[in-house]
Amino acid sequence: MADVEVLVVGAGPVGLTAACELRRRGVRCRIVDRLPAPQPFAKAVGIQPRTLEIWDLMGVAWQVLEAAAPLRGQLIYVNGAEQARIELSLPPDVPYRFAALPQYATERILAERLARWGTHVERGTELLRFEQDADEVRACLALPSGAQERIRTGFLLGCDGAHSVVRKALGLSFEGGSFPEEYMLGDVEVDWELPHGYAVRAMHQSDGRTDDLLVCIPLPGRNRYRMSMLVPPELSLPQQPHEEDVAHGLEAGPAPGLPHIQAVLDRLSPQPTRASSLRWSSVFRISHRLVDRYGAGRVFVAGDAAHIHPPTGAQGMNTGIQDAYNLAWKVALAVRSNASEGLLASYHAERHPVGEEVVQRTVRHAGSGVQADPDDPSTVIRREAQLLVGYRGSPIVGPDRQWPEGPAPGDRAPDCDGLRHDLTAFPSRLFDLLRGPDHTLLLYADDEAQLAPYDEVVASARRGAQGQLSAWVVAAPHLRTDGLSLPVVRDGLDAFRKMYGARGGEGFLIRPDGYLGLRESPVSAPGLRAHLALTFRG
């Protein structure tokens, strides 16, 4: 028997997300990190609306909202003149907006949530090596005491960053390249009077080429920003000695001081200003790389261990969190021997294309900026918010056929409001029904005759899902549901019907990660059972 069901390596936002979701599903896991203490750096700071939706389902959204600052848009300046103002506006069906939160705060919130399940990060503990067979993974850990510990685990998740030990030990290729420019980061306060909540991108251009750059992301606090800019010659670091080494992230070496940051502000700031209260600073490099596989056997990689790219649009950490969220519920089923033969393979099938698209897009945007994207602005904003990430064509979602309205299998399940329950005096949102760790079946009805088969449909689906399924009838406002044994919410504002393009008798199966797995009209017990066999072991 394994000493622990899952070992998570790396306690950044990605590893903590994976561990939280495993513990929420009752999986025994350990999470280790080689660093003796959390880093007090505001590295990844942009929080996408889709990430907030995930944190809502995980139960930490309000802690994040309490600590975060709004990110309302971006001001773009070229040679001192304002060229554009991008507003980060989203339609009302999206429940959360863009936010900024220092990475150390994100890690604190997730670690506190994990501790509520009795699991704590094992600091100063490093993965040295591992081997695996068809039944288990055997890992060797270096402990803070200097001793070594050998453990057996069912699965190993490598969330250990750009220099991942797990990725290297698996022998995964990590193809890509590096940008020649070096940058410096600084967490400072300024005294300008630019609009609150707006990022600032200020450039100097000559002959159409950008030769000086300042990017400022607002942080919680008055006029506090995480600033990035090109490195002056005196702080430049030697190049990596081998091309296969990954030059990405914070580098050891001379740290920029306030005079370095002030010099850039004097050149590029839209208004005269003075920087103060430097909390931390560093030099960093950027690479763009992607693994060929997101895992092998019982070992998987997620986040920067699988994909690295420019920070344009704050896609990196958010993409990694979605990796972990996609993977954790599948591994949890595998731990309980409830997973179908192909479920774990669907992690690579679904997330590798996402990683590939993000790497390519951020590399393009690094040169020209998000504002140069040729798509419709509303599409660009939704893509940056990661609301367009989807898994159509995945081996575990339903057929990708044309639906006249609403989402198709593999799409994000959108939220809607105005749902009414007989026992509440207030309306609910659809996401309120999806917070459990299981699949959720939504059965739409606008005629009493459609209700008759629903009990058997749900009973059959629960057998197919090994009992890990909740079900709700979403009823048209006028429909009588007296005596129905299933829970009912009423589509009080007709919002569900419109958002989902729902027709009477139709069923929508929502996966634990908030994506539509199956849409069937009319819903049937055989159809649901056949679909669930793609996920659950028969």
Helices and strands as residue ranges (DSSP letters): E 4-9, H 13-24, E 29-33, E 46-47, H 49-58, H 61-67, E 69-70, E 73-78, E 81-87, E 99-100, H 103-115, E 122-123, E 126-132, E 137-142, E 148-158, H 165-170, E 174-189, E 198-206, E 209-218, E 224-230, G 233-235, E 249-251, H 258-268, E 281-291, E 295-296, E 299-301, G 303-305, E 307-308, H 316-335, H 345-368, G 370-372, H 377-384, E 419-420, G 430-433, E 439-445, G 448-451, H 454-464, E 469-475, E 488-491, H 495-500, E 507-510, E 516-520, H 525-532
